[in-house]
Amino acid sequence: MGDQENLETIMGLIINGGNAKSDAMEAIQAAKKGDFELADQKLIDSDKALVEAHHSQTGMLTQEAQGDHVAVTLLTVHSQDHLMNAITFRDLAKEMVDLYKKMDGIPVA
């Protein structure tokens, strides 16, 4: 994988991680307003963005495992940080949406 492909992969992690976090935040805001249909959809959107980010990350890990060393730059570290924060934020958003549902008398799984 060339430098340009690595950069595209790294940017994919940053973009998809950011989108996942934004969708998770929008899920919390929707739940706060009582719009649970939108909240659930935003959690689904967040999950889709995380899947895309994971595909990028898996590509980098596969490349490394095959002996094609991936240069670890500040941008690479930043992309991994984005992904991990997005995963954590999405998990917490699900808990917050469930909490708002409970407060509204809606059963949660």
Secondary structure, 3 states (H helix, E strand, C coil): CCHHHHHHHHHHHHHHHHHHHHHHHHHHHHHHCCCHHHHHHHHHHHHHHHHHHHHHHHHHHHHHHCCCCCCCCHHHHHHHHHHHHHHHHHHHHHHHHHHHHHHCCCCCC
